Amino acid sequence: MRERQKRDGRKLFFLSIIIVFCILGGVVFFVANRISIEMSTSAIYNLSESLDLIRNTVETILKKETEYQKFIAEEIAASEDPFEFIRFYKNKQTMTKISLILVGEKEGFSSAGEKFTEQDLDFSSNKEVNGMHISQSYLNDMGTWAYTVKCPVVKDGKELGTLYIEYIFDFFEDTLPNKFYNGRAVLYIMDTKSERLVLKPTGMGERDAGHLDLEDFYRANSILEKNLQSEIAVNIHEGKEIMFYHDIQNESSLIYMWPLNDGVFYLIGYVPVAAIQQEGRSVNHNILIVVIVMLCAFFLCCLLYSFSRKQQDRMRAEREAEREVHNKQLAEALQAAQIASNSKTVFLSNMSHDIRTPMNAILGFTTLLARDADNAAKVREYTNKITASGKHLLSLINDVLDVSKIESGKVVLTIGEFTLSDLVSSVDAIIRPMAKDRGQSFHVSVTDIKHEYLLGDETRINQVLINLLSNAVKYTPENGNIWFRIIGLKQYSNQYEHIRIEVEDDGYGMTPEYLETIFDAFTRAENSTTNKVQGTGLGMAITKNIVELMGGTIDVFSEVNKGSLFRVDLELRIPREQTDQQYWQENGITRILAVDNELEICKSIQMLMKDTGVAVDIALSGEDAIKLAEDAIENDTPYQVILLDWKMPKMNGGETAKKLRAIIPQTVPIVFLTSYTEDEVEDEVFLLENVDFLAKPFFVSAFKEVLCKLADGGCEDETSEGSENENSLKGLHFLAAEDNFINAEILSELLNIEGATCEIVENGQLALERFARAAENEFDAILMDVQMPVMNGYDASRKIRAFEHEKHTKHIPIIAMTANAFAEDVKDALDAGMDAHVAKPIDMELLRKAVNQYIERKE
Amino acid sequence: MLACSMAIVLTACGKPDIGENLISDEREEEKVVNVFGPMEKTKPNTKNTSRTAFDLTVEMAEEELGLTVEYRTYTADNYQEKTYDEVALDRARNNMDDFYLLNPDTIQKLGYEGKLLDLSELDNTKNLREIVRTANTIDGKLVAVPQEVVVYGLFINKDMFDQYDVSIPNTPDEFLACCKTFKENGIETPIGANRWWLETFVLAQAFADLYNGGNTREEIDALNRGEAKYSDYMRPGFEFLQELIDKGYIDAKAAYTYEAIEGEGPDFMAQKTPIVMAYWGAANTETAYGKPDFNMQVIGFPSERGQMPVVPITGYGICAEAEHMEDTKEVLNTIISDEALQVYAETNKVISPSKNVDVECVPALQPLKDLVEDDIYVLGSDANMKLEQWGNTCLIVRELLNGATVDECMAEFDRLQEELLKE
């Protein structure tokens, strides 16, 4: 309804505009027309006035000429010899010839000295100027149109003769307007009797036909109507003024014929109507311009108004769109917040569940422990389970703290040199038992790696691998397979090894929906199959953050019930000095033989050994190996080491080794390459001399260790074994600053178990005071909590160190024992003057190592 | 917006400042050069190409020199009135104009009278072809310079020739045979003629050998010295004309009164007459034979040496006592510059007097152009001949048309030659 009203209103508005414009147009037309008519009348009047003026001028000239002629006639009459007077007359501009014929004679003389008769002149029209007869126009001997006026020469009332003076029409040229109506009007002087045009316009563009006579004028200007021509002829005969409209060269024109000197001559010509109405047209043009400008202005206003409306509408639409976007964002934010809140709620719920489960175990078992305190076997069982639950609880807490730290950007990578060999073996050592427990097959492969020694945060890489692999173990059913691959990719830079780590399983897999959130914190795959799997759901978030922190990428591909593939790409810096060629040179190893039925493995060995300067020949079967070995001996370039795959088709490693041993000397070590799961080594192999085993995948460092072991029972880094006893805390006396009573008691009990004693103080201040009072060597070390009332552990340590410095006492080891377990906390502790940092909950093994390290130094 | 627009319009249309009530006449005195030329009494709304071409060059001069060239004209209303040449002579003798477009006979008369300025001093005359320079040099003075080399030829209606199976005539006999065929086929007057241009037939036959025989200089000298008689040269041509008249191939009475083109042109265009004579430019201009409804060709006049174009060199001459002498010299120098002549030749499709300008002509003119380019032509006027040829022959031919015998005409030539020798 409203829309219809709006439409009607718009129609009315446009209708009113049209009416207003029609009225305006009518008024303008009326005014313009009126102006045109008035100006036209005025223009014709002006034209008539101009023609009158020209006529008056011409007639005045004619009159003056005749008056002068009279004067000359009087002069001649007064002169003694009239002919002498004429002979000496000098031609003037207007009068080109003077002639005299005496009364009674037919011939006379002219000023040119020649004879003159009236025969050549035509005075038959009897027309007069100022009472003197004027001849018909003629072409004179100067080649221009002329006329002659005659007058009597009278002396004392007696006529002596007749004076003839010739005048040329060219003289009138200067009296006519130069550019009549801006050169658009044409003016001729016509001799009425002969109808010849005796004075014509000059100048370029005026030379087309029509200049000859009246007939030519009619013909040239298409004035061909006989009636009109007759009417004109009558008027000319009567010496009347004539003016009429006619088209000349397709232009409406006004033709005028104005008699001069009672019609002796005629001023004829034409002017285009447009030329005489120029002013009127100019006014109308101006009116038109004003109207057009007003219309333009009006339409411009309409346009601006419309533009402004559109702009406003657009802005309104934009604002609304913006508001909608804003609302949508708010809704999304709200949704996100709700999801986050839900996630956190779920997380808290999970946490609550996950924390309560081990806590429940701990508390439950402590209850059982209290009940069965007398049963040593049960006590051991309960404590074992309490310990396991506690460790699980600790790992939960560590994960939560890790995520919190990563998200707040506080993680710092500790870059150091490591070998892929150590990395793989440490991961293998952890995962393989786990997989084995679940009856899964764990496959490890390393291919195309060019550099084994790399720079990076080994601990974090380890953490990533453990996370991925432990997940693979968790989410793969029993008897499943897990593949762990390290693949060397094409290097972007010589300074970086580009590696790809792939962890693949044929386990439960993940839904596409879950894949989208797998790397988000606080998510965990929930289904009937995995519900029994415990975890915080933080592992993948931590993994992704660590990988990205190292500048790498992680991708995941998975299908439900088919398995998952995690792919981590990393670029790790290559240390300047890769391997020490020295070992190989010193031991005279320049040439070895690698035997494996898989070409890839052989090539990998070649690649890894490239930097050692050792030449590696490869054989893909036992038979080939024997042949190569024989050839080498024959060529006097024997192999110094044989690397032999244990499992090969046709001839296996053991059999090949036996045959090789028959060819090569005993001094040449044979190293069997076995997979980690390979346990079924034939006993008889151990009967062979100088053989050992190297787990796949092949690494130079591991290979070197095996060779060392074979050479002299182990290399130089066998230092720490067997020092277990030296790490005992037995007999040591500690000063412990611990504000928590329970923790203090636990510490005290644990130290007692270790055979050590301690004195507990409740804060740093007391620790400082006690240390100051202590006798020399009373305490072997100080165990310092950090967060304590009165004085914290950092301040206390600083003051103790200051005290030592001041009193010149011996340096006492201070070991931080705190729940602040991050690297930054360790750094802060060391900066405060402490010697070591042991995180709570206390791992007695770590404590032992730390204490003994410093006590030894003290000793 | 409306208010602003109104204000702007009203301001624009408003009165000038009240302080500016003194109106000064800022018109500069205009420089003017007067030229006198012929006027054709032809159709009112058609364009004359050669005049248009001249106008274009004059506009170049006006623009370059900042002056106005004013054009005065004359044409006789009928044969009894003074001719253009007579009026041009009168006007030049009375210093009425600054420069004139003159026919060859007028050039020669005024040149010998010393009424024309020596134009050798104009820079652009150095580009002139030798034929032009030779024809217009009198007593060592170059007295006139043309904008085109005017070549006269026979304009034939090739369609009619084909219709009556008439071949193009080369010799006088062939021409007579050709006219006979037309006559027998009912063409009342095979040759359209006027009182001006019939002398071309005579001159072609008279001087074909003189100009193409390789002995030109000597033969002219003999004529000038009176050792040879003009009448001997002219007789064959006159007799030939007489035969054409006698056999009714030319209407002598009509021709005696006809102005050029104006008289004979309409019949030729209406395909009543198969042959007329005219100058080269007539083939290009609407006012003459520019747009025929038939296949037109332009060929040379018949002579014993074959077709012969007749080249009377016209030209612009400056009055020796011109009122606006310096301006006139500059105007003439400009309109005969290579640039102006290029414009002229392109507009008018003519042979340029400048050796540096050459343009293509319409196909109808190609036969004539080929002859001229092969140096086969007869000069219609030659200042080296003391007896003026173009005008005198024209007048004597007119006498022939008026009933005089060939002998009487030859006697007139002898008389003129004798008078000249007496001088």
Interface residues (C-beta under 8 A of the other chain):
Chain A: L139 N140 D141 M142 G143 T144 R196 K200 T202 G203 M204 G205 E206 R207 D208 A209 G210 H211 L212 D213 D216 R219 A220 N221 S222 Q249 N286 I289 V290 V293 M294 C296 A297 F298 L300 C301 L304
Chain B: M1 L2 C4 S5 M6 I8 V9 C13 N34 M39 E40 K41 T42 K43 P44 N45 N48 R51 D55 V58 E59 E62 T68 V69 E70 Y71 R72 T73 Y74 T75 D77 E81 K82 E86 V87 A88 L89 D90 R91 N94 M96
